[in-house]
Amino acid sequence: MDQFCQNIKNNKREICLYLILFLIFLNPMSVTFYSERVSLGYLHVFFPFIVFFFLKKNLILNDKTIFILFFYLIIFIGGFIFNINEYSSFILLRSVASFLIFISVFSISFIYLEKNMIISFKISLVIWSIYKILLTLSILLPIFISNDLSLFHKAKFLGTPRFGLIYIAAFWIIFFNIKSTKINILVLKIILLIIILIGIYLTYSRGTYFSFFLTCSFFTIVIFLKFIRSLKKDFNFLLKILIGIFIIFIFYLYQINVFDHLINEFNIIFLKDPTRFDPTNIYESFGYRINEWRKILIHTFENIYFGSGYLGNWILDKNFSSTPHSYFFDVMFRTGLFGFILFIVILSKLFCYLYKNYLDLFYGFLAAIVMSNFHDVFKIAPNAFFLSFLISLWINNIKQKQI
């Protein structure tokens, strides 16, 4: 903690500059274009240009980046050739846009992430999370004071698992980086963690709850295994185990009403309304997902090499309204089997890399992996920037000891 604060004091101006930029990248924005809302959730792609032209820092291009971009470019060219006689010019233009959006996740890889950038990134995740949560609470409090529960739905405008990912990442950044024996620092840490826990609750998302529970469980298991192996060497591991159990216990008490709700949902699904769990019922969430995933798998194995040419699975729907409800299935559909395999390899490498070098970021990434099975988590600004930054850490092999 002392070294972390000292780094901030020594580089205040540069860190403040990066903080402002990163908070802009984290904030979802959109504009109206021809009467339609167009997302500006990928502003982080301009970061290399800002760093190069305004901060006069060199850009880099290593072998990993070249291979990945070339591989996905080949998929795009092949898919575009196969689609050129099948779709209109407008849809082909969308495939170009989708390709650029997809590879934007590798955009920050052109920068060597310096110490100040990494510190600013972690701080920005915490600041952004606290701001969003307090904004939600500012809406909730008047509702509770007025006792007008009919307005309660207004508090759910941030109720999305996609923001929950950043909240979970912020939780673990606070947990690992704020370390001190000073009472005021410990009190600050507890307050910040409580605010983040409230924010996780206010996502009203079972996916967020489940992902956070898994990260806490994973942390506890890892610490327990280390404790078993080092029982005779380091008694501090016992304390870490107790901390992990305490986190899970507090989270359970905090969410007990939610768990009661989930139990009721379970009883409804399996005892009262089995159709809700019927994979053939496309009008319920479970059945809809299964149906879409089945169509994506069929399409992928019919188009192994180029997938859909980066077009979404909405091309399979006559109303162009389908959504995969899974980032993994979305990547599979857009890039084909081999593109999907490469993406899984990248995430696997990133998973191991973060675990070895950045535990404070690893647990946020772990939550992202879990959520990606059920949601298109990386299609909004904060999560796209989060993944892009982490991939750059791995591609450029920046170690924790270097900062």
C-alpha positions as CSV (number, residue, x, y, z in Angstrom):
1,M,0.0,0.0,0.0
2,D,2.8,2.4,0.9
3,Q,4.6,1.7,-2.3
4,F,1.4,2.0,-4.3
5,C,0.7,5.5,-2.8
6,Q,4.3,6.5,-3.3
7,N,4.1,5.7,-7.0
8,I,1.0,7.9,-7.2
9,K,2.7,10.8,-5.4
10,N,5.7,10.7,-7.6
11,N,3.8,10.6,-10.8
12,K,0.7,12.7,-10.0
13,R,0.4,14.6,-13.3
14,E,0.8,11.6,-15.6
15,I,-1.5,9.4,-13.5
16,C,-4.2,12.0,-13.5
17,L,-4.0,12.3,-17.3
18,Y,-4.4,8.6,-17.7
19,L,-7.1,8.5,-15.1
20,I,-9.2,11.0,-17.1
21,L,-8.7,9.1,-20.3
22,F,-9.5,5.7,-18.8
23,L,-12.7,7.1,-17.1
24,I,-13.8,8.3,-20.5
25,F,-13.1,4.9,-22.0
26,L,-15.1,3.2,-19.2
27,N,-18.1,5.4,-19.7
28,P,-20.7,4.0,-22.1
29,M,-21.6,6.7,-24.7
30,S,-23.7,6.8,-27.8
31,V,-24.8,9.3,-30.5
32,T,-27.8,9.5,-32.8
33,F,-27.0,8.6,-36.4
34,Y,-29.8,8.6,-39.0
35,S,-32.4,8.3,-36.2
36,E,-30.6,5.3,-34.6
37,R,-28.5,5.2,-31.5
38,V,-24.8,4.3,-32.3
39,S,-22.5,3.1,-29.5
40,L,-19.2,4.9,-28.9
41,G,-18.2,2.2,-26.6
42,Y,-14.8,1.6,-28.2
43,L,-13.0,4.9,-27.7
44,H,-10.1,3.0,-26.2
45,V,-8.9,2.3,-29.7
46,F,-7.7,5.9,-29.9
47,F,-5.4,5.4,-26.9
48,P,-2.4,4.3,-29.0
49,F,-2.8,7.5,-31.2
50,I,-3.1,9.7,-28.1
51,V,0.0,8.1,-26.6
52,F,2.0,8.4,-29.8
53,F,1.0,11.9,-31.0
54,F,0.5,13.7,-27.7
55,L,2.6,11.9,-25.2
56,K,5.4,11.2,-27.7
57,K,5.8,7.5,-26.7
58,N,6.7,4.8,-29.1
59,L,4.3,2.2,-30.4
60,I,5.3,-1.5,-30.5
61,L,4.2,-4.4,-32.7
62,N,5.3,-7.8,-31.5
63,D,5.0,-11.3,-33.1
64,K,1.9,-12.2,-31.1
65,T,-0.1,-9.1,-32.2
66,I,1.0,-9.6,-35.9
67,F,-0.1,-13.3,-35.9
68,I,-3.4,-12.7,-34.2
69,L,-4.4,-9.7,-36.4
70,F,-3.3,-11.5,-39.6
71,F,-5.2,-14.7,-38.6
72,Y,-8.5,-12.8,-38.0
73,L,-7.9,-10.7,-41.2
74,I,-7.7,-13.9,-43.3
75,I,-11.0,-14.9,-41.7
76,F,-12.5,-11.6,-42.6
77,I,-11.3,-11.6,-46.2
78,G,-12.5,-15.2,-46.7
79,G,-15.9,-14.5,-45.2
80,F,-16.3,-11.3,-47.2
81,I,-15.6,-13.1,-50.5
82,F,-18.1,-15.9,-49.6
83,N,-20.8,-13.3,-48.6
84,I,-20.3,-10.8,-51.4
85,N,-23.0,-12.3,-53.6
86,E,-25.3,-13.4,-50.8
87,Y,-25.9,-10.1,-48.8
88,S,-26.7,-6.5,-49.6
89,S,-24.0,-3.8,-49.6
90,F,-25.4,-2.5,-46.3
91,I,-25.0,-5.9,-44.6
92,L,-21.5,-6.3,-46.0
93,L,-20.7,-2.8,-44.6
94,R,-21.8,-4.1,-41.3
95,S,-19.4,-7.0,-41.6
96,V,-16.6,-4.5,-42.0
97,A,-17.7,-2.6,-39.0
98,S,-18.1,-5.8,-37.0
99,F,-14.6,-6.9,-37.9
100,L,-13.1,-3.6,-36.8
101,I,-15.0,-3.8,-33.5
102,F,-13.8,-7.4,-32.9
103,I,-10.1,-6.6,-33.4
104,S,-10.5,-3.4,-31.3
105,V,-9.9,-5.7,-28.3
106,F,-6.3,-5.9,-29.5
107,S,-5.9,-2.2,-30.0
108,I,-4.1,-1.4,-26.8
109,S,-1.5,-4.1,-27.6
110,F,0.3,-1.5,-29.7
111,I,1.4,0.2,-26.5
112,Y,3.9,-0.9,-23.9
113,L,1.9,-0.4,-20.7
114,E,4.0,1.5,-18.3
115,K,3.8,1.5,-14.5
116,N,1.7,4.7,-14.4
117,M,-0.8,3.3,-17.0
118,I,-1.3,0.2,-15.0
119,I,-1.8,2.0,-11.7
120,S,-4.2,4.5,-13.4
121,F,-6.2,1.6,-14.9
122,K,-6.7,0.0,-11.5
123,I,-7.7,3.2,-9.9
124,S,-10.1,4.1,-12.7
125,L,-12.0,0.8,-12.3
126,V,-12.5,1.6,-8.6
127,I,-13.5,5.2,-9.1
128,W,-15.9,4.4,-11.9
129,S,-17.5,1.6,-9.9
130,I,-17.9,3.8,-6.8
131,Y,-19.4,6.6,-8.9
132,K,-21.9,4.3,-10.6
133,I,-23.0,2.7,-7.3
134,L,-23.4,6.0,-5.5
135,L,-25.4,7.3,-8.5
136,T,-27.8,4.3,-8.1
137,L,-28.1,4.8,-4.4
138,S,-29.0,8.5,-4.9
139,I,-32.0,7.2,-6.8
140,L,-32.8,4.5,-4.3
141,L,-32.8,6.5,-1.1
142,P,-35.7,8.9,-2.1
143,I,-37.7,5.9,-3.1
144,F,-37.3,4.2,0.3
145,I,-37.9,7.5,2.1
146,S,-41.1,8.1,0.2
147,N,-42.0,4.4,0.6
148,D,-43.3,4.5,-3.0
149,L,-42.2,1.0,-4.1
150,S,-43.9,1.6,-7.5
151,L,-40.9,3.7,-8.4
152,F,-38.5,0.9,-7.4
153,H,-38.0,-0.2,-11.0
154,K,-36.2,3.1,-11.7
155,A,-33.4,2.0,-9.5
156,K,-32.7,-0.8,-11.9
157,F,-31.3,1.3,-14.7
158,L,-27.9,0.1,-13.7
159,G,-29.2,-3.4,-13.0
160,T,-27.1,-5.3,-15.6
161,P,-24.5,-8.1,-15.3
162,R,-22.3,-6.2,-17.7
163,F,-21.6,-3.5,-15.2
164,G,-21.3,-6.1,-12.5
165,L,-18.2,-7.4,-14.1
166,I,-16.4,-4.1,-13.4
167,Y,-17.7,-4.0,-9.8
168,I,-16.3,-7.4,-9.2
169,A,-12.9,-6.4,-10.7
170,A,-12.9,-3.3,-8.5
171,F,-13.7,-5.4,-5.4
172,W,-10.6,-7.5,-5.9
173,I,-8.4,-4.5,-6.8
174,I,-9.3,-2.9,-3.5
175,F,-8.9,-6.2,-1.6
176,F,-5.4,-6.9,-2.9
177,N,-4.0,-3.4,-3.1
178,I,-5.2,-1.6,0.0
179,K,-3.0,-3.2,2.7
180,S,-2.1,-1.4,5.9
181,T,-2.1,-1.8,9.6
182,K,-3.3,1.8,10.1
183,I,-6.9,2.0,11.4
184,N,-8.0,4.7,9.0
185,I,-6.8,2.8,6.0
186,L,-8.5,-0.4,7.2
187,V,-11.8,1.5,7.8
188,L,-11.5,3.0,4.3
189,K,-11.0,-0.4,2.8
190,I,-14.0,-1.9,4.6
191,I,-16.2,1.1,3.5
192,L,-15.1,0.7,-0.1
193,L,-15.7,-3.0,-0.1
194,I,-19.2,-2.6,1.4
195,I,-20.1,0.0,-1.3
196,I,-18.9,-2.4,-4.0
197,L,-20.9,-5.3,-2.4
198,I,-24.0,-3.0,-2.5
199,G,-23.3,-2.3,-6.2
200,I,-23.0,-6.0,-6.9
201,Y,-26.4,-6.5,-5.3
202,L,-28.0,-3.6,-7.2
203,T,-27.1,-5.3,-10.5
204,Y,-30.1,-7.6,-9.8
205,S,-28.3,-10.2,-11.8
206,R,-28.0,-13.8,-10.9
207,G,-25.1,-14.0,-13.3
208,T,-23.2,-11.3,-11.3
209,Y,-24.0,-13.0,-8.0
210,F,-22.9,-16.4,-9.3
211,S,-19.7,-15.0,-10.8
212,F,-18.7,-13.1,-7.6
213,F,-19.5,-16.2,-5.5
214,L,-17.2,-18.3,-7.8
215,T,-14.3,-15.8,-7.5
216,C,-14.6,-15.8,-3.7
217,S,-14.8,-19.6,-3.7
218,F,-11.8,-19.8,-6.0
219,F,-9.8,-17.5,-3.8
220,T,-10.7,-19.5,-0.7
221,I,-9.7,-22.8,-2.4
222,V,-6.4,-21.5,-3.7
223,I,-5.5,-20.1,-0.3
224,F,-6.5,-23.3,1.4
225,L,-4.3,-25.4,-0.9
226,K,-1.4,-23.1,-0.4
227,F,-2.0,-23.3,3.4
228,I,-2.0,-27.1,3.2
229,R,1.3,-27.1,1.3
230,S,2.9,-24.5,3.5
231,L,1.4,-25.2,6.9
232,K,4.7,-25.6,8.6
233,K,6.3,-22.6,6.9
234,D,3.8,-19.8,7.1
235,F,1.0,-19.4,9.6
236,N,-0.3,-16.3,7.8
237,F,-2.1,-18.5,5.3
238,L,-4.6,-19.5,8.0
239,L,-5.5,-15.9,8.4
240,K,-6.1,-15.6,4.6
241,I,-8.4,-18.7,4.7
242,L,-10.4,-17.1,7.5
243,I,-10.6,-13.8,5.4
244,G,-11.9,-15.8,2.4
245,I,-14.5,-17.6,4.5
246,F,-15.5,-14.3,6.1
247,I,-16.1,-12.7,2.6
248,I,-18.3,-15.6,1.5
249,F,-20.2,-15.6,4.8
250,I,-20.8,-11.8,4.7
251,F,-21.9,-12.1,1.0
252,Y,-24.3,-14.8,1.9
253,L,-25.9,-12.8,4.7
254,Y,-26.0,-9.8,2.4
255,Q,-27.7,-11.8,-0.3
256,I,-29.9,-14.1,1.8
257,N,-33.1,-12.6,0.4
258,V,-31.8,-13.1,-3.1
259,F,-31.0,-16.7,-2.4
260,D,-34.5,-17.2,-1.1
261,H,-35.7,-15.8,-4.3
262,L,-33.5,-18.2,-6.3
263,I,-34.8,-21.1,-4.3
264,N,-38.4,-20.0,-5.1
265,E,-37.4,-19.8,-8.7
266,F,-35.9,-23.3,-8.6
267,N,-39.2,-24.6,-7.1
268,I,-41.2,-22.9,-9.8
269,I,-39.0,-24.2,-12.5
270,F,-38.9,-27.8,-11.4
271,L,-42.1,-28.3,-9.4
272,K,-44.7,-25.8,-10.6
273,D,-43.8,-24.8,-14.1
274,P,-41.6,-27.3,-15.8
275,T,-42.0,-25.5,-19.2
276,R,-39.7,-22.7,-18.0
277,F,-36.9,-25.3,-18.1
278,D,-38.0,-26.8,-21.3
279,P,-35.2,-26.4,-23.9
280,T,-37.9,-26.5,-26.7
281,N,-39.8,-23.6,-25.2
282,I,-38.1,-20.7,-27.1
283,Y,-40.3,-18.1,-25.3
284,E,-38.5,-18.7,-22.0
285,S,-34.9,-17.6,-21.4
286,F,-33.4,-21.1,-21.1
287,G,-35.2,-22.5,-24.2
288,Y,-34.4,-19.4,-26.2
289,R,-30.6,-19.7,-25.4
290,I,-30.6,-23.4,-26.2
291,N,-32.3,-22.8,-29.5
292,E,-29.9,-20.0,-30.5
293,W,-26.8,-21.9,-29.5
294,R,-28.0,-25.0,-31.4
295,K,-28.4,-22.8,-34.6
296,I,-25.0,-21.2,-34.0
297,L,-23.3,-24.7,-33.7
298,I,-25.0,-25.9,-36.9
299,H,-23.9,-22.8,-38.7
300,T,-20.4,-23.0,-37.4
301,F,-19.8,-26.5,-38.5
302,E,-21.2,-25.6,-41.9
303,N,-18.8,-22.7,-42.1
304,I,-15.8,-23.9,-40.2
305,Y,-13.1,-21.7,-41.8
306,F,-14.7,-18.3,-42.0
307,G,-17.9,-18.4,-39.8
308,S,-20.3,-15.7,-40.8
309,G,-17.6,-13.3,-41.8
310,Y,-18.1,-11.3,-38.5
311,L,-21.8,-10.9,-39.0
312,G,-23.9,-11.6,-36.0
313,N,-26.4,-14.5,-35.6
314,W,-29.1,-12.0,-36.4
315,I,-28.6,-13.0,-40.1
316,L,-30.3,-16.3,-39.3
317,D,-33.5,-14.4,-38.2
318,K,-35.8,-12.9,-40.8
319,N,-36.4,-10.0,-38.5
320,F,-32.6,-9.5,-37.8
321,S,-33.3,-9.5,-34.1
322,S,-31.6,-12.6,-32.7
323,T,-28.9,-12.4,-30.1
324,P,-26.6,-15.3,-28.8
325,H,-26.7,-14.4,-25.1
326,S,-23.2,-15.7,-24.9
327,Y,-20.0,-14.0,-25.9
328,F,-18.3,-17.3,-26.6
329,F,-21.1,-18.4,-29.0
330,D,-21.0,-15.0,-30.6
331,V,-17.3,-15.3,-31.3
332,M,-17.8,-18.8,-32.6
333,F,-20.5,-17.7,-35.0
334,R,-18.6,-14.7,-36.3
335,T,-15.1,-16.2,-36.7
336,G,-15.8,-19.9,-37.3
337,L,-14.3,-22.9,-35.6
338,F,-10.6,-22.0,-36.0
339,G,-11.1,-18.4,-35.1
340,F,-13.0,-19.5,-32.0
341,I,-10.2,-21.9,-31.0
342,L,-7.6,-19.2,-31.3
343,F,-9.7,-16.9,-29.1
344,I,-10.1,-19.6,-26.5
345,V,-6.3,-20.1,-26.6
346,I,-5.7,-16.4,-26.1
347,L,-8.1,-16.3,-23.1
348,S,-6.5,-19.4,-21.6
349,K,-3.0,-17.9,-22.0
350,L,-4.3,-14.7,-20.4
351,F,-5.9,-16.6,-17.6
352,C,-2.6,-18.3,-16.6
353,Y,-0.6,-15.1,-17.1
354,L,-2.8,-13.0,-14.9
355,Y,-2.9,-15.7,-12.2
356,K,0.9,-15.7,-12.1
357,N,1.4,-11.9,-12.3
358,Y,-1.7,-9.9,-11.4
359,L,-3.9,-11.6,-8.9
360,D,-5.8,-8.3,-8.3
361,L,-6.9,-8.3,-12.0
362,F,-7.1,-12.1,-12.3
363,Y,-10.3,-12.4,-10.3
364,G,-12.1,-9.8,-12.3
365,F,-11.1,-11.7,-15.5
366,L,-12.3,-14.9,-13.9
367,A,-15.7,-13.3,-13.4
368,A,-15.6,-12.2,-17.0
369,I,-15.1,-15.7,-18.2
370,V,-18.0,-17.0,-16.2
371,M,-20.3,-14.2,-17.4
372,S,-19.3,-14.7,-21.0
373,N,-21.1,-18.0,-21.0
374,F,-24.5,-16.3,-20.5
375,H,-24.1,-12.7,-21.6
376,D,-22.4,-10.6,-24.4
377,V,-20.3,-9.0,-21.7
378,F,-17.6,-7.4,-23.9
379,K,-20.0,-5.5,-26.1
380,I,-20.2,-2.4,-23.9
381,A,-17.5,0.2,-23.2
382,P,-16.2,-0.6,-19.7
383,N,-15.9,-4.4,-20.3
384,A,-14.4,-4.0,-23.8
385,F,-11.8,-1.6,-22.4
386,F,-11.1,-4.0,-19.5
387,L,-10.5,-7.0,-21.8
388,S,-8.4,-4.9,-24.2
389,F,-6.1,-3.7,-21.4
390,L,-5.6,-7.2,-20.0
391,I,-4.8,-8.7,-23.4
392,S,-2.2,-6.0,-23.9
393,L,-0.6,-6.9,-20.5
394,W,-0.3,-10.5,-21.7
395,I,0.8,-9.8,-25.3
396,N,3.6,-7.5,-24.2
397,N,4.5,-9.8,-21.2
398,I,4.5,-7.1,-18.6
399,K,5.2,-8.5,-15.2
400,Q,3.9,-7.3,-11.8
401,K,7.4,-6.9,-10.5
402,Q,8.0,-4.3,-13.3
403,I,5.6,-1.9,-11.7
